[in-house]
Amino acid sequence: YKFPNEVIKELQLKTYERNEFILKTGNEIDGLYFLIEGQYYVSSIEITGRELLLRYCKAPAILGDIELIEQCIIQSNCIAAENCKFLFIPLHTYKRYLQYDADFTQLLLKELAYKLKTCTISSRVNALSSVATRLAAYYCTLESVETSSEYIETRTLDEVASLIGTTKRHLNRILKKWSEEQVIVRNGDTLQILNWEKIKQYSNDVRFE
């Protein structure tokens, strides 16, 4: 998509440092954010106060599309996982030049479809599978060269637990069992899978795809 000249004149560059909030749940959206550099993650706070990791996002990615189309407040926290740069379209610019632009709307719909697909997959896997199956499915999805797994690539075991809807303590019990079975070798949060056939067996052919 190529922005009209009128929009290009009003584009802004916004930067965020690692761990800085880009969007906060409950705030009003002020425009559209197009990620051009860096990585951020999306999380939701449950009623219990526990944070649920929804996805990681790399360029190209769009923030604010759900809120603008649905005309609602910000639905999830978006936090910089590393230094990020965004092209920012102010709300008034979007309403004046882009709201009824068919090609631009098609771009937003493509982004929304991707978010719906990944959320549906994660919800289905987390709702229907045991924690051990989810964890094995997570590693099998990352290992596959045929799937797009960027949205579930995490950095710590805590994040893996949050992503698949469990606790680190529960994951530790599963990893201890796998280690005793010599399926993996573990050193802290780092692990090496020795027996992929066993991991695939544990996954019951479930994948985050």
Secondary structure per residue as TSV (DSSP state, phi and psi in degrees):
chain	resnum	aa	ss	phi	psi
A	1	Y	-	360.0	138.1
A	2	K	-	-112.3	122.0
A	3	F	-	-66.9	139.8
A	4	P	-	-61.0	154.4
A	5	N	H	-56.9	-35.8
A	6	E	H	-63.2	-35.2
A	7	V	H	-76.6	-40.8
A	8	I	H	-55.5	-38.1
A	9	K	T	-64.3	-24.6
A	10	E	T	-107.1	1.8
A	11	L	-	-65.3	143.3
A	12	Q	E	-122.9	154.0
A	13	L	E	-103.9	123.0
A	14	K	E	-118.3	136.4
A	15	T	E	-122.0	147.4
A	16	Y	E	-137.4	138.8
A	17	E	-	-87.6	163.5
A	18	R	T	-54.1	134.9
A	19	N	T	74.3	4.8
A	20	E	-	-84.3	139.6
A	21	F	E	-70.4	132.0
A	22	I	E	-94.4	-49.4
A	23	L	E	-131.5	145.5
A	24	K	-	-120.0	136.7
A	25	T	T	-54.5	133.3
A	26	G	T	94.6	-16.6
A	27	N	S	-79.8	163.7
A	28	E	-	-81.2	142.0
A	29	I	-	-77.8	141.3
A	30	D	-	-112.9	0.5
A	31	G	E	161.7	-165.2
A	32	L	E	-108.5	138.6
A	33	Y	E	-115.9	122.7
A	34	F	E	-109.1	112.2
A	35	L	E	-71.3	125.2
A	36	I	E	-116.6	-13.4
A	37	E	E	-159.2	138.7
A	38	G	S	100.1	-164.6
A	39	Q	E	-151.0	139.8
A	40	Y	E	-133.2	165.2
A	41	Y	E	-125.3	155.7
A	42	V	E	-113.3	129.7
A	43	S	E	-138.2	158.3
A	44	S	E	-129.1	139.4
A	45	I	E	-94.8	121.1
A	46	E	-	-78.5	168.9
A	47	I	T	-57.8	-33.3
A	48	T	T	-73.2	-9.1
A	49	G	S	93.6	-5.8
A	50	R	-	-78.5	140.1
A	51	E	E	-89.0	130.1
A	52	L	E	-109.1	119.0
A	53	L	E	-78.4	125.5
A	54	L	E	-96.0	-44.9
A	55	R	E	-171.3	160.6
A	56	Y	E	-100.6	149.5
A	57	C	E	-132.6	131.2
A	58	K	E	-117.7	165.8
A	59	A	S	-66.2	140.0
A	60	P	S	-86.7	140.1
A	61	A	E	-149.4	154.6
A	62	I	E	-124.4	135.8
A	63	L	E	-114.8	142.5
A	64	G	S	98.5	-6.6
A	65	D	H	-66.0	-44.1
A	66	I	H	-60.7	-46.1
A	67	E	H	-67.1	-38.1
A	68	L	H	-69.5	-44.4
A	69	I	H	-71.7	-40.2
A	70	E	H	-83.5	-14.3
A	71	Q	T	56.4	54.6
A	72	C	-	-131.9	172.1
A	73	I	-	-72.8	167.9
A	74	I	-	-61.4	131.4
A	75	Q	-	-92.3	-25.1
A	76	S	S	-144.8	155.8
A	77	N	E	-75.7	136.4
A	78	C	E	-122.1	119.9
A	79	I	E	-128.0	136.1
A	80	A	E	-68.1	122.3
A	81	A	S	-82.9	-20.4
A	82	E	S	-154.9	175.6
A	83	N	-	-57.3	130.9
A	84	C	E	-125.0	148.3
A	85	K	E	-124.7	136.1
A	86	F	E	-128.0	143.5
A	87	L	E	-85.8	127.8
A	88	F	E	-114.8	129.9
A	89	I	E	-108.9	111.9
A	90	P	E	-58.2	153.0
A	91	L	H	-56.8	-43.2
A	92	H	H	-65.7	-32.1
A	93	T	H	-69.2	-43.1
A	94	Y	I	-59.1	-47.5
A	95	K	I	-66.2	-32.8
A	96	R	I	-80.0	-39.5
A	97	Y	I	-115.4	-24.6
A	98	L	I	-118.3	-16.8
A	99	Q	T	-57.9	-35.2
A	100	Y	T	-113.0	20.5
A	101	D	-	-84.1	114.0
A	102	A	H	-62.4	-42.2
A	103	D	H	-66.7	-39.1
A	104	F	H	-69.4	-39.9
A	105	T	H	-61.8	-36.8
A	106	Q	H	-62.7	-37.9
A	107	L	H	-62.4	-44.7
A	108	L	H	-65.2	-39.2
A	109	L	H	-64.9	-35.9
A	110	K	H	-63.8	-42.0
A	111	E	H	-65.6	-42.1
A	112	L	H	-63.8	-39.1
A	113	A	H	-63.2	-39.6
A	114	Y	H	-64.3	-44.3
A	115	K	H	-63.8	-41.8
A	116	L	H	-63.0	-42.4
A	117	K	H	-62.0	-49.0
A	118	T	H	-67.6	-39.2
A	119	C	H	-66.0	-38.9
A	120	T	H	-65.0	-43.1
A	121	I	H	-61.8	-49.9
A	122	S	H	-61.0	-42.2
A	123	S	H	-62.9	-42.6
A	124	R	H	-64.6	-47.8
A	125	V	H	-62.8	-46.6
A	126	N	H	-69.0	-29.0
A	127	A	H	-81.9	-32.0
A	128	L	H	-105.3	-8.7
A	129	S	S	-118.6	153.0
A	130	S	-	-69.5	164.9
A	131	V	H	-63.0	-40.8
A	132	A	H	-62.0	-40.9
A	133	T	H	-65.4	-42.8
A	134	R	H	-60.6	-43.9
A	135	L	H	-65.4	-43.9
A	136	A	H	-63.8	-40.5
A	137	A	H	-63.7	-37.0
A	138	Y	H	-60.5	-49.5
A	139	Y	H	-67.4	-37.6
A	140	C	H	-66.0	-37.2
A	141	T	H	-66.2	-42.7
A	142	L	H	-63.7	-35.9
A	143	E	H	-74.4	-26.1
A	144	S	-	-71.0	134.0
A	145	V	S	-88.1	-5.4
A	146	E	S	-96.2	-7.5
A	147	T	S	-116.0	153.3
A	148	S	-	-91.8	106.8
A	149	S	-	-115.8	13.7
A	150	E	G	-58.6	-33.6
A	151	Y	G	-71.7	-13.7
A	152	I	G	-113.9	7.9
A	153	E	-	-74.3	115.2
A	154	T	-	-112.3	175.6
A	155	R	S	-114.1	-22.9
A	156	T	S	-137.4	164.3
A	157	L	H	-66.4	-32.7
A	158	D	H	-58.5	-41.4
A	159	E	H	-69.7	-38.0
A	160	V	H	-59.3	-45.7
A	161	A	H	-59.5	-45.6
A	162	S	H	-63.9	-40.2
A	163	L	H	-65.2	-40.2
A	164	I	T	-97.4	10.1
A	165	G	T	75.3	44.2
A	166	T	S	-145.2	-162.2
A	167	T	-	-116.0	158.7
A	168	K	H	-63.1	-35.0
A	169	R	H	-60.0	-42.9
A	170	H	H	-65.6	-42.2
A	171	L	H	-62.1	-39.3
A	172	N	H	-60.6	-37.5
A	173	R	H	-64.8	-41.4
A	174	I	H	-67.2	-44.5
A	175	L	H	-65.4	-34.4
A	176	K	H	-63.3	-42.5
A	177	K	H	-64.0	-44.7
A	178	W	H	-64.3	-35.5
A	179	S	H	-66.9	-41.6
A	180	E	H	-65.4	-29.4
A	181	E	T	-84.4	-1.0
A	182	Q	T	62.3	32.0
A	183	V	S	-84.2	-31.8
A	184	I	E	-133.9	162.7
A	185	V	E	-120.5	128.2
A	186	R	E	-120.1	139.8
A	187	N	E	-135.4	92.7
A	188	G	T	67.7	-128.8
A	189	D	T	-84.3	-5.4
A	190	T	E	-95.3	134.0
A	191	L	E	-139.3	152.4
A	192	Q	E	-117.7	127.4
A	193	I	E	-87.6	120.2
A	194	L	S	-92.6	-29.5
A	195	N	-	-129.4	89.6
A	196	W	H	-67.1	-31.1
A	197	E	H	-61.3	-39.1
A	198	K	H	-66.8	-43.4
A	199	I	H	-60.8	-42.4
A	200	K	H	-64.7	-36.2
A	201	Q	H	-65.2	-43.5
A	202	Y	H	-63.2	-28.4
A	203	S	H	-76.0	-14.3
A	204	N	T	54.8	31.7
A	205	D	T	65.8	15.3
A	206	V	-	-81.2	140.6
A	207	R	-	-142.2	155.0
A	208	F	-	-86.6	64.9
A	209	E	-	-152.0	360.0
